[in-house]
Amino acid sequence: STFPKENRPTFYWPVVKLSSKSDDGDYATLASAIQYIAQQPRLATRKGIIHTPSYKLVSQIRQHMDYGGFSNDPTLYIFHEAPEHRDSCVKTFRESEFPIVLITPSLATGFDFPYEIGWQIIAKVPFADLGDPVVRAQREYQLPDDPNFGKRCYDDDALNQVVQACGRAVRAPDDEGVSYILDSNFWGLYKRAYAPTHFSEVLSWLN
C-alpha cells in the first residue's frame, strides 16, 4: 500500500475469543463492543462495515444487540443474512444519507467504497471451516521437507483475508478510515502467519 499510514490505522481490541463453541455470552459481548464503537463521537457520523466470516454470525450479532428501542443506540444497522440479499444491502448502504452500518460476510474483497467508509470492524478471524473434509485435508497436507506446509497455508489464508478486509476502508491516498479487530484469536494468528509491512506498520493494540 502506498496510502499514508496515518489515514488507515488498525486497532486490535481483543474483546472476545470466538469459536464453534462460543455461547450467548460471547455473542452478547461482541455485539456490545460493536455498538460501543459505532457510538463513538468521531465514528457515529460516518458509515461503517462489520465484516463477518458467515451469515450465521450476522444473525448472532443481530439477536444479541441491545437496541433499547433505539434510544440507547441510534445507529441504523443493515443485517446481510442471506446471499440473495447482497445487492440490495449494498444498494441501501451506498444510497443512504445517514451514517448506516452494514453487517455482512460478503464485502471483505472485491468491493470498492472510496470516501464512503469511515470505520469498519473485523468481528471474527475468518479461518476456513475445518468441518469441511477438503479444508481439513489441505491443512494436514505435508511436504517431505516441510511437515507444517498445510498449517501455514491455512493460517496465511486467514490472515490475508483480514488484511484484505482492512483494505476496504481506505481506497485512495486522501481517503481515511479506521479498522478494529475484535476476535482475540487474531494475535496468535498474526504471530504465526505472514503479515505484509503495510499492514503491520498501522497495527496497534487497544487494552
C-alpha positions as CSV (number, residue, x, y, z in Angstrom):
1,S,0.0,0.0,0.0
2,T,1.2,3.5,-0.9
3,F,-1.5,5.2,1.1
4,P,-0.4,7.3,4.1
5,K,-0.3,5.1,7.2
6,E,-1.9,7.8,9.3
7,N,-5.0,7.5,7.2
8,R,-5.6,3.8,7.8
9,P,-5.0,2.9,11.4
10,T,-5.9,-0.6,12.5
11,F,-6.6,-1.4,16.2
12,Y,-6.6,-4.9,17.8
13,W,-9.1,-4.9,20.6
14,P,-9.4,-8.5,21.9
15,V,-12.9,-8.4,23.5
16,V,-13.9,-12.0,22.9
17,K,-12.5,-15.3,21.6
18,L,-14.8,-16.7,19.1
19,S,-15.1,-20.4,18.0
20,S,-17.6,-23.1,17.2
21,K,-18.1,-23.4,21.0
22,S,-19.0,-19.7,21.5
23,D,-22.1,-19.1,23.6
24,D,-24.7,-16.4,24.0
25,G,-22.4,-14.6,26.4
26,D,-19.7,-14.4,23.8
27,Y,-22.1,-13.1,21.1
28,A,-23.5,-10.6,23.5
29,T,-20.0,-9.3,24.3
30,L,-19.2,-9.0,20.6
31,A,-22.5,-7.2,19.9
32,S,-21.9,-4.8,22.8
33,A,-18.4,-4.0,21.5
34,I,-19.8,-3.3,18.0
35,Q,-22.4,-0.9,19.4
36,Y,-19.8,0.8,21.6
37,I,-17.6,1.5,18.7
38,A,-20.5,2.6,16.5
39,Q,-21.5,5.3,19.0
40,Q,-18.0,6.9,19.4
41,P,-18.3,10.6,18.5
42,R,-15.7,10.5,15.7
43,L,-17.3,7.5,14.1
44,A,-21.0,7.9,14.7
45,T,-21.3,10.4,11.8
46,R,-19.6,8.0,9.4
47,K,-20.8,4.8,7.6
48,G,-19.3,1.6,8.9
49,I,-19.0,-2.1,7.8
50,I,-18.8,-5.1,10.1
51,H,-17.0,-8.0,8.4
52,T,-18.0,-11.5,9.5
53,P,-17.0,-14.9,8.0
54,S,-20.6,-16.2,7.9
55,Y,-24.2,-15.4,7.7
56,K,-24.7,-17.3,11.0
57,L,-22.5,-14.7,12.8
58,V,-24.5,-11.9,11.3
59,S,-27.7,-13.4,12.7
60,Q,-26.0,-14.0,16.1
61,I,-24.9,-10.3,16.3
62,R,-28.5,-9.1,15.4
63,Q,-30.0,-11.4,18.0
64,H,-27.7,-10.1,20.8
65,M,-27.8,-6.4,20.2
66,D,-29.3,-4.2,22.8
67,Y,-31.3,-1.6,20.9
68,G,-33.1,-0.1,23.9
69,G,-35.8,1.0,21.4
70,F,-33.1,2.8,19.5
71,S,-33.0,5.3,22.5
72,N,-29.6,4.0,23.7
73,D,-28.2,3.2,20.3
74,P,-29.5,5.4,17.5
75,T,-27.3,3.7,14.9
76,L,-29.1,2.2,11.8
77,Y,-27.9,-1.3,11.0
78,I,-28.3,-3.4,7.9
79,F,-28.0,-7.2,8.5
80,H,-27.0,-9.1,5.4
81,E,-28.2,-12.6,6.4
82,A,-28.7,-14.3,3.1
83,P,-26.7,-14.5,-0.2
84,E,-29.6,-13.3,-2.3
85,H,-29.8,-10.0,-0.3
86,R,-26.3,-8.8,-1.0
87,D,-27.0,-6.4,-3.9
88,S,-30.0,-4.9,-2.1
89,C,-28.0,-4.5,1.1
90,V,-25.1,-2.8,-0.7
91,K,-27.5,-0.5,-2.6
92,T,-29.2,0.6,0.6
93,F,-25.8,1.2,2.2
94,R,-24.4,3.2,-0.6
95,E,-27.6,5.3,-1.2
96,S,-28.3,6.1,2.5
97,E,-27.8,9.7,3.5
98,F,-27.4,8.6,7.1
99,P,-24.3,7.0,8.9
100,I,-25.6,3.5,8.4
101,V,-23.7,0.3,9.4
102,L,-23.7,-2.8,7.2
103,I,-23.0,-6.2,8.9
104,T,-22.0,-8.7,6.2
105,P,-19.9,-11.7,5.3
106,S,-19.5,-10.7,1.6
107,L,-17.6,-7.5,1.3
108,A,-14.1,-8.3,2.6
109,T,-12.8,-8.4,-1.0
110,G,-13.9,-7.3,-4.5
111,F,-15.8,-4.1,-3.4
112,D,-14.7,-0.5,-3.7
113,F,-16.2,2.2,-1.5
114,P,-13.9,5.2,-1.9
115,Y,-14.6,8.0,0.6
116,E,-17.7,6.2,1.9
117,I,-16.5,4.0,4.8
118,G,-15.4,5.9,7.9
119,W,-14.7,2.8,10.0
120,Q,-15.0,-1.0,10.0
121,I,-14.8,-4.0,12.3
122,I,-13.4,-7.5,11.7
123,A,-15.7,-9.3,14.1
124,K,-14.1,-12.8,13.8
125,V,-10.9,-14.1,12.2
126,P,-12.1,-15.9,9.0
127,F,-10.5,-19.3,9.5
128,A,-11.7,-21.8,6.9
129,D,-14.1,-24.4,8.3
130,L,-12.2,-27.5,9.5
131,G,-15.6,-29.3,9.4
132,D,-15.1,-29.4,5.6
133,P,-13.1,-32.5,4.8
134,V,-11.4,-30.8,1.9
135,V,-10.2,-27.9,4.1
136,R,-9.1,-30.3,6.8
137,A,-7.1,-32.4,4.3
138,Q,-5.5,-29.2,2.9
139,R,-4.5,-28.1,6.4
140,E,-3.0,-31.5,7.2
141,Y,-1.0,-31.7,4.0
142,Q,2.7,-32.1,4.5
143,L,5.7,-31.8,2.2
144,P,8.7,-34.2,2.7
145,D,10.8,-31.3,3.9
146,D,8.1,-29.2,5.5
147,P,5.6,-31.0,7.7
148,N,3.8,-27.7,8.6
149,F,3.2,-26.6,5.0
150,G,-0.6,-27.2,5.2
151,K,-0.9,-25.4,8.5
152,R,1.0,-22.4,7.3
153,C,-1.2,-22.1,4.2
154,Y,-4.3,-22.4,6.4
155,D,-3.1,-19.6,8.6
156,D,-1.8,-17.4,5.8
157,D,-5.1,-17.6,4.0
158,A,-6.9,-16.4,7.2
159,L,-4.6,-13.5,7.8
160,N,-4.7,-12.5,4.2
161,Q,-8.5,-12.2,4.4
162,V,-8.1,-10.0,7.5
163,V,-5.6,-7.8,5.6
164,Q,-7.9,-7.6,2.6
165,A,-10.9,-6.7,4.8
166,C,-8.9,-3.9,6.5
167,G,-8.1,-2.6,3.0
168,R,-11.8,-1.8,2.3
169,A,-11.8,1.3,4.4
170,V,-9.2,3.3,2.5
171,R,-9.3,3.3,-1.3
172,A,-7.3,6.4,-2.3
173,P,-4.3,8.4,-1.0
174,D,-6.6,11.1,0.5
175,D,-9.2,8.6,1.8
176,E,-9.4,7.9,5.5
177,G,-10.8,5.1,7.6
178,V,-10.1,3.1,10.8
179,S,-10.3,-0.6,11.3
180,Y,-10.9,-2.7,14.5
181,I,-10.2,-6.4,15.0
182,L,-12.2,-7.8,18.0
183,D,-11.5,-11.5,17.9
184,S,-8.7,-12.5,20.3
185,N,-7.8,-15.4,18.0
186,F,-6.1,-12.8,15.8
187,W,-2.9,-12.3,17.9
188,G,-1.9,-15.9,17.7
189,L,-2.6,-15.9,14.0
190,Y,-0.6,-12.7,13.5
191,K,2.4,-14.2,15.2
192,R,2.2,-17.4,13.2
193,A,1.4,-16.1,9.7
194,Y,3.0,-13.7,7.2
195,A,1.8,-10.1,7.6
196,P,2.8,-7.6,4.9
197,T,4.7,-4.5,6.1
198,H,1.9,-2.1,5.0
199,F,-0.4,-3.9,7.5
200,S,2.0,-4.3,10.4
201,E,3.0,-0.7,10.3
202,V,-0.5,0.6,11.1
203,L,-1.5,-2.1,13.7
204,S,-1.9,-1.1,17.3
205,W,-3.2,-2.9,20.4
206,L,-6.0,-1.4,22.4
207,N,-6.3,-2.5,26.1
